[in-house]
Amino acid sequence: MEYCVFTEPQQGASYDDQLAFAQTAELLGFDGFFRSDHYLHMGDGAGLPGPTDAWTTLAGLARETSRIRLGTLVSSVTYRYPGLLAIQVAQVDAMSHGRAELGLGTGWFEREHRAYGIPFPAKRFDLLEEQLQIVTGLWSTPADRTYTFAGAHYELTDAPALPKPVQERVPVIVGGGGPKRTPELAARFATEFNIGFQSEQVIAEKFAGVRAACERIGRDPGSLKLSVALPTLAAASASELDRRAANIGRTVDELRGDVNIVGGRDEIVAKVERLVALGAQRVYLQLMDLQDVSHVEYLGAEVLPHLPR
């Protein structure tokens, strides 16, 4: 089992805030630090000091951490041309000595695209399929050869397919709740399938769906890592839970239920044990308040040692 801290910096976090989270998570034994790839604050508030670019941030963290995995959950195909994305990720992989991971998805936040003048086509699954083909194709092309691709949306002609990542295969994460194309793309291109923000019943259904997609193309379902990403609110006392919930504009009662990870050590261990029983091999703990590094400290020092490995 692997456990990762997952953050949403567009809600209001500087690079230094993210650095503190990543370094604390690394020190306390977490396996990864992942961040969303967004440029616009969601909900109430100003999101100060403003957005940070995901891959620029991860490049900085690559030089200021030494062990923890670093990646996006997930980058949007609308933000970057796939040839340039392959270069960016390969460079972060080199800067981190082989710790980069790429989560890639279709994108969904239309208002964010309008705010920054980014095109937002109505149909994006074909973009995702071609980007997955291109990025993985560039990385797997032998160093003495070039890469050419002709698709409906992208064309590459004699691309040098450089630089190469340090890792033989950079982990590629594909996720989402789509019933057909998402599991098919994960089975074809991904090393990890992720489902986020869903009940345990839905998680079980989606895991079964992607396993079946693997079997349909002759891939061993056991070769695809299964993961979940869930909003997390943790504390040793009810008053501390209330404080943390209030800081993100919620109440503990709103957050409790059959989706989120909420409570103290024993409640969290019980929830994670159920996720493991469903087949989860990695859990992303989504923490929304990036000024509260003590949240990471509590999870790392008091909860993580008791979670199944």
Residue pairs with C-beta under 8 A, 6 or more apart in sequence:
1 276
1 280
1 281
1 282
1 283
1 307
1 308
1 309
2 31
2 32
2 227
2 281
2 282
2 283
3 30
3 31
3 32
3 282
3 283
3 285
3 304
3 307
4 25
4 30
4 31
4 32
4 33
4 34
4 69
4 282
4 283
4 284
4 285
5 21
5 22
5 25
5 30
5 32
5 33
5 34
5 284
5 285
5 287
5 296
5 299
6 34
6 35
6 36
6 73
6 229
6 284
6 285
6 286
6 287
7 13
7 18
7 21
7 33
7 34
7 35
7 36
7 286
7 287
7 288
7 290
8 35
8 36
8 38
8 286
8 288
8 290
9 17
9 18
9 35
9 36
9 38
9 51
9 52
9 57
9 290
10 36
10 38
10 39
10 40
10 41
10 42
10 47
10 51
10 52
11 41
11 42
11 43
11 45
11 47
11 288
11 290
12 41
12 45
12 46
12 47
12 48
12 49
12 290
12 291
13 52
13 290
13 291
14 49
14 52
15 52
15 57
15 60
17 290
17 291
18 33
18 35
18 52
18 57
18 61
18 290
19 60
19 61
19 64
20 293
21 33
21 287
21 290
21 293
21 296
22 33
22 61
22 64
22 65
22 68
22 70
23 64
23 65
24 293
24 296
24 297
24 300
25 32
25 33
25 68
25 296
25 300
26 33
26 65
26 66
26 67
26 68
27 300
28 296
28 297
28 299
28 300
28 301
28 304
29 300
29 304
29 305
30 68
30 296
30 300
30 304
31 68
31 69
31 282
32 68
32 69
32 70
32 71
32 101
32 282
32 284
33 61
33 65
33 68
33 69
33 70
34 69
34 70
34 71
34 72
34 73
34 101
34 103
34 284
35 54
35 57
35 58
35 72
35 73
36 54
36 72
36 73
36 74
37 54
37 55
37 72
37 74
37 75
37 76
37 79
38 51
38 109
38 112
39 51
39 53
39 112
39 115
39 116
40 47
40 51
40 109
40 111
40 112
40 115
40 116
41 47
41 51
42 109
43 249
44 249
45 249
54 72
54 75
55 72
55 75
55 88
55 89
55 92
58 70
58 71
58 72
58 92
58 96
58 100
59 91
59 92
59 95
61 70
61 96
62 70
62 92
62 95
62 96
62 99
62 100
63 95
63 96
65 96
65 99
67 99
68 99
69 99
69 100
69 101
70 92
70 96
70 99
70 100
70 101
71 100
71 101
71 102
71 103
71 171
71 173
72 101
72 102
72 103
72 104
73 103
73 173
73 175
73 194
73 196
73 229
73 284
74 103
74 104
74 105
74 173
74 175
74 194
75 85
75 102
75 103
75 104
75 105
76 105
76 106
76 107
76 108
77 104
77 105
77 106
77 107
77 124
77 127
77 128
77 131
78 106
78 107
78 113
78 118
78 119
78 120
78 121
78 124
78 127
79 107
79 118
80 88
81 154
82 130
82 131
82 134
82 135
82 138
82 154
83 134
83 138
83 154
83 156
83 159
85 102
85 131
85 135
86 134
86 135
86 138
86 139
87 163
89 100
89 102
89 135
89 165
89 170
90 100
90 139
90 163
90 164
90 165
90 170
91 163
92 100
93 99
93 100
93 165
93 166
93 167
93 170
94 163
94 165
94 166
96 166
97 166
98 165
98 166
98 167
100 165
100 167
100 170
101 170
101 171
101 172
101 173
101 192
102 135
102 170
102 171
102 172
102 173
103 172
103 173
103 174
103 175
103 194
104 128
104 131
104 132
104 135
104 172
104 173
104 174
105 128
105 174
105 175
105 176
106 124
106 125
106 127
106 128
106 176
107 113
107 120
107 124
110 120
112 118
113 119
113 120
114 120
121 127
125 178
125 181
125 185
126 152
126 153
127 153
128 185
129 181
129 185
130 149
130 151
130 152
130 153
130 154
131 154
132 172
132 174
132 185
132 188
132 189
132 190
133 149
133 151
133 189
134 149
134 151
134 154
134 156
135 172
136 172
136 189
137 147
137 149
137 161
138 147
138 156
138 159
138 161
139 161
139 164
139 165
139 169
139 170
141 147
141 161
143 161
143 162
143 164
145 161
146 158
146 159
146 160
146 161
147 156
147 158
147 159
147 160
147 161
148 156
148 157
148 158
148 159
149 155
149 156
149 159
169 191
171 191
171 192
171 225
172 189
172 190
172 191
172 192
173 190
173 191
173 192
173 193
173 194
173 227
174 182
174 185
174 186
174 189
174 190
174 192
174 193
174 194
175 182
175 186
175 193
175 194
175 195
175 196
175 227
175 229
176 182
176 195
177 195
177 198
177 202
177 206
179 209
182 210
183 193
183 206
183 209
183 210
183 212
183 213
184 213
186 193
186 210
186 213
186 224
187 210
187 213
187 214
187 216
187 217
187 219
187 224
188 217
190 224
191 224
191 225
192 224
192 225
192 226
192 227
192 282
193 206
193 207
193 210
193 224
193 225
193 226
193 227
194 227
194 228
194 229
194 284
195 202
195 203
195 206
195 207
195 227
195 228
195 229
196 228
196 229
196 230
196 284
196 286
197 229
197 230
197 231
197 259
198 206
198 228
198 259
199 258
199 259
200 258
200 274
200 275
200 278
201 258
203 228
203 275
203 278
203 280
204 278
204 279
207 226
207 278
207 279
207 280
210 221
210 224
210 226
211 221
211 224
214 220
214 221
214 223
214 224
215 221
225 281
225 282
226 279
226 280
226 281
226 282
227 280
227 281
227 282
227 283
227 284
228 275
228 280
228 282
228 283
228 284
229 283
229 284
229 286
230 259
230 260
230 261
230 283
230 284
230 285
230 286
231 255
231 259
231 260
231 261
231 286
231 288
232 260
232 261
232 262
232 268
232 285
232 286
232 287
232 299
233 241
233 244
233 245
233 252
233 255
233 260
233 261
233 262
233 263
234 241
234 244
234 261
234 262
234 263
234 264
234 268
234 285
234 295
234 298
234 299
234 303
235 241
235 243
235 244
235 264
235 295
235 298
236 264
236 265
236 298
236 302
237 264
238 252
241 252
241 262
241 263
241 264
242 251
242 252
244 289
244 292
244 295
245 251
245 252
245 254
245 255
247 289
247 292
248 288
248 289
252 262
255 262
256 262
256 263
261 268
261 271
261 272
261 285
263 271
265 302
265 303
265 306
268 299
268 303
268 307
269 303
269 306
269 307
272 283
272 307
272 308
273 308
275 283
276 308
285 299
287 295
287 296
289 295
